[in-house]
Amino acid sequence: MAHAYTPGLKVMPCTLLKKRRLLPIPGTVLAQMGQEVDALDVVAQTELPGKVFSVNVANRLAVGPDEIKNFMLKGEGDTIKKGEILAENKPLFKWFKTSIESTVDGTVEAISPVTGQVLLREPPKVLPIKAYVKGRIVEITPNFGVTLEAEGTFIQGIFGIGGETNGEIAVVVSSPDEDLAPESIKENHKGKILIGGKHASLATIKRAIEIGVNAIVVGGIHDRDLRQLLGYDIGVAVTGTEKIGLTLIVTEGFGMIPMADYTFKLLASRNGENASVSGATQIRAGVMRPEIIVPGFPKNVTECKKDQGRGWIEPGDPIRIIREPHFGVIGTVKSLPPELTVIGSESHARVLEVSLDGGEVIIVPRANIEVLEK
Amino acid sequence: MSKKDLEVIIATDCGSTTTKAVLIEKKGDTYRQTFRGEAPTTVEAPFEDVTKGVLNSITEVEELSGRRILDGERIITPNEGMTGADIYVSTSSAGGGLQMMVAGAVKAMTGESAQRCALGAGAIVMDVLASNDGRADHEKIERIRQLRPDMMLLSGGTDGGTITHVVELAQFLKAADPKPRLGASYKLPVIYAGNNKAQDQIKEILGDRTALIITENLRPTLERENLMPARHKIHDIFLEHVMQQAPGYPRLMKMVGAPIMPTPAAVGTMTEKFAKANNFNVLAVDIGGATTDVFSVFSGVFNRTVSANLGMSYSISNVMAEAGLANILRWLPFDMDEQDLRNRLKNKMIRPTTIPQTVEDLQIEHAVAREALRLAFDQHKALAVGLKGVQQERSISDAFEQTSSGQSLINVMKLDYVIGSGGILAHSPRRTQSMLMMIDAYQPEGVTRMAVDSIFMMPHLGVLAQISEKAALDVFYHDCLVRLGTCLAPKGLAKEGQLIMEWEVTGSDGSRQAGELRFGDIIHVPFAAIKAKLVAKPVKGFDMGAGPGNRVDADIEGGIVGLVLDGRGRPFNLAKDHSKRRDDLNKWYKAMGMYPV
């Protein structure tokens, strides 16, 4: 059987998911093995060292760097409050006195007799890691965090911005090829995850931010709108830390592209339920796609299938074309000719024949399709 | 085994996505690349062992060649009949390559020297810290904390000079307490290559917190750079620390017969060997999906830069952000809506493995490639400079020609050879496309030979050159370089249609071509002879390398494309008028036979 490796985005009614929730630096694990956790429960936390600020004491007191120790009122390791005097000179006449106050609350990290600088460090900040998805702890990584397991609907988007959030799913369009209009977003959508159709405009996204919507999931957006929203062009697809007031997930790509019917229907079947979503996307090295996770089974599903990503395609597979001139078109693999074929650009490429809904058959490079993994 | 006994060599390059193996065999007196195989790189989950991809790629070579090279997971050495190889060598850029942070006291002096040192060693420089880099101290400390480099290079001050700045940088480094990218449990390697007078203080500050290695100052005096000792230390640490932490590398290191090199360092080595062997000024570029590496050797001085976010897939959107939409659109011979272009480029970014199916889409990628090549070249020119801060003695005559220190070493009139590699240049449907993209991006002047490395073999040959320079150069000439031809571009400006040069070319095979070049035209002359003699007679005001109006006699090369006579003038600018620009592009693309009509 002819086959080719073409990974696609996962759109699964129910699957068993594992999520690793780890701290960036060692800390304390708070959850127990086997414990059932809610999405917002803190499972581990650590202290991030505080920011460091420098004070050039030698310059400010007009003394040599090796002399500053004589003028320091605080030593290395001492705590200090903002406004408290760190160092001062001892002139004969007190009106020549210069005092240097600390600009931060914290501790004295270092006093250098070479540079004449004093480094002050702010107190550490607590960094908690939440469970993010409702599930059960199945593994503890000592000092770093946990792995949790959950069964539920799992849908990957192609691109997103903004970090992890949670909320109730609210489908606000009647079909996957409907535009998500600003006026469709109401006050009662605050804190929810809105499912749109083919496109969300800048006005729509701004309206959602204003209302306090937690996330928007939609087929496509225009890059120009994204630029205006962020104030800069995203150069490399490493996202998830943007702070624009909501998380945005695009399921198909850039432009006005109806959400895949299967994805839309699956999301609609979970309308009103709580979901965990993340916009974090990383395309290079260790690919990460944005995701929507809804714990539990959809109403009409009784069995939770394992992720059976085959890693190849076969005739009969549903696919999505992901490049011009048929960008966004969905069809079925008809055949996979093994030989290299000259395509319109004159490149020699491996291709496949795709049957479209109307019965038309087109030739597409294998690199330009992705399997709709169900 | 002595070097002269090398007859069969197996070499691999472990890239981020693909591991490529080549078999090199001695045929008579000449080494030739005979078979190649490739397999997906297996550094990441679920495999997490680079040797799996290496063995798979070598297995493909075994199948194609009929030679048995592997005994289980061991390379059979030496070769006997159709079994084994005399040596196995490898390069690696998998897992993001070698990532470094460098620091120097003054940004334009030791900061720049440290950057050149790390880049030449094959590293990606994540950031350059300097006392005068415009950032507040706490911002510098925060930046050190955020980045997780594989190692750090700290320099600053000339030997015996002031130590204040470099000690300050060391204190910031200590306060930031940076962690290495791989292996959370080991200390970050820090190479100190600064003022020798500060070594004791540096030891005192960083000795406990970091894995500190002290070496010779990379800028002992303002007038001299001494990059090799620090570069050697970078390679040592790359092998001893970084590679040891990467999945499967400790095993790979036991398999090889020579130290593993970072891929860009190997490409740099090959570029240098080629330039030296021919006494050429060479520019080599590797434009990938995420990054663009530029290597140059001018007057014997080697430089490398890496533009970490200029590439044709993962970084394509960043090319748009840095070049601007207008600069991409200017290369298109048809109208296109800005929003459409934006969306298309973003869609390529999020689905980086897709390929252009239509000519229009191909032309868009070629437009982006020109801008990526141009921007990476600009960055290269800015770093491939003479030493800054050097005192110059000036005579009265110099007063009329005020040259500052730190001028770029790159002179496109003196450029002899351009080598392109990377998918967009190596696998263009028509070779004329590769050649014109490079001409448009680099705007070479005078006589410039051009080639592509069609299967990106320079890494394998660079690491092989450490063992056998002859084997590396033999394969480089015969199997690696695909000669495109020569670009002849008179420097100067005139009115459109005006005669600017008469030319005549006689090939070693006796073939002869001659003609006239007029301003604003491109003439493409198919010419395959490997060696040829050129006589170029530019008119007054036009320079082919011997001064305006002077005749030039030169040895040139024909190739798959042949000769490209570029009469668009230098400096070359596209017409500002929209329809004129489009007509010009169509005229030039037609002259080159660039795209199907």
Interface residues (C-beta under 8 A of the other chain):
Chain A: I25 P49 K51 V52 F53 S54 P65 E109 A110 S112 V114 T115 Q117 L119 R121 I158 F159 H222 D223 R224 L226 R227 Y232 D233 I234 G235 V236 A237 G253 F254 G255 T281 I283 R284 A285 G286 I322 R323 E324 P325 F327 I343 G344 S345 E346 S347 A349 V364 P365 A367 N368 E370
Chain B: S16 E44 G95 G96 D137 H138 I141 E142 R145 I163 T164 V167 E168 Q171 F172 K174 A175 A176 D177 K179 Q201 A290 N309 Y314 S315 S317 N318 M320 A321 E322 E338 Q339 R342 N343 R344 L345 K346 N347 M349 I350 R351 P352 T353 T354 I355 P356 Q357 T358 V359 E360 D361 L362 H427 P429 R430 P596
